[in-house]
Amino acid sequence: MSTAPLPPLSFSEIVRNFSPGWFASVMGSGVLSLTTLALAAHWPILEALAWGLHYFNLLLFAALGVPWLARWVIHPRAALATLQHPVQASFYPTFSIAMLVIAAQFMAFGSQTNLALWFWWPGATLTFILGFAVLYTMFQGEHVGLEHVTPANFIPAVGLVVIPIAGGPLVGHLAGGVRDLALLVNVVALGAGTLMYLGLLGMTLQRKYLGKPAFGILTPTAWIHLAPIGVIPVSVLNLAEQLPFAMWTGTLLFPGLLFWGFGVWWVVMAVLLTATAKRRGLLPFALSWWGFIFPLGAFVSASFRLGRASGLPGVEWVGIACWGLLLVLWLLTLAGTVRGVMSGAVFRPHP
């Protein structure tokens, strides 16, 4: 028995149901472009692909920005209701994190410092604002229970530690009071995000021990652990280069490698959890699949940076293997997203 096709959605309906998690696609596509460009240093044939991903991501950000902003204007109650949601609210900072990723792209692709600054300053500011808004709403309410705790709660913290990815190198292009302000923003963001992640890590592991498995559309959130694991070591190295006092590189590399080692362990765990969900038929396609991409890309980026800096070849080879997995997952997720857009399924509320 065939089901009747669903009626087409109006622009207003698309805007009303537009998920804040859409910008995880920009985060993921951006980090794929950056890691592909880094890998092109070994395999120049990949440089054209990296540039193609760079331009694709700029267009993607522009396209998604229209309904995201329109939702606050046309359907402000729906937007605020999402901010009150115990799970969906954590995805709001993906908008500002996407701006920070694009700032890093402009630094990597042609060293376009001025364009990078145009994205970095608003992105950093919004990351703080959205992070406070999301966490304040959770802290002062009673609507969050253990069943709502997932690694998606890391996203506000991830946003903070992403700030020095482009922010560290950009400090070197500034002078005077503006440089001092930018350096302070980077220090505060990295400190707040790192310690927040460590606290949230304990909470999410408690959920994994004591709560029900987060399968279904939440399955990809297991991979979000890799985002702070990958970003923090790179941000520390970027920021250390701009500090007004000397830092011994080895002092920073060793804890960075400890984070990386945990990342290797967690990649295996995430693969096992995802395979289990797939085997049980609990891995339907949803926009949450973009949760596979940026975290794994952040780990790949850390592998490349730490591998080169430490001289341990195995670190970079692990990163290359994970880049291959990253590319496959990105292609699968992009294909699923295109199908969902064509059918309108990704713009309809979940039952």
Buried (B, 14 or more C-beta within 10 A) or exposed (E): EEEEEEEEBEEEBBBBBBBBBBBBBBBBBBBBBBBBBBBBEEEEEBBEBBBEBBEBBBEBBEEBBEBBEBBEEBBEEBBEEBBEBBBBBBBBBBBBBBBBBBBBBBBBBEEBBEBBBBBBBBBBEBBBEBBEBBBEBBEEEEEBEEEBBBBBBBBBBBBBBBBBBBBBBBBBBBEEEEBEEBBEBBBEBBEBBBEBBEEBBEEBEEBBEEBEBBBBBBBBBBBBBBBBBBBBBBBBBBBBEBEEEEEEEEEBBEEBBEBBEBBBEBBEEBEEBBEBBEEEEBBEBBBBBBBBBBBBBBBBBBBBBBBBBBEBEEBBEBBBEBBEBBBEBBEBBBEBBEEBEEEBBBBBEEE
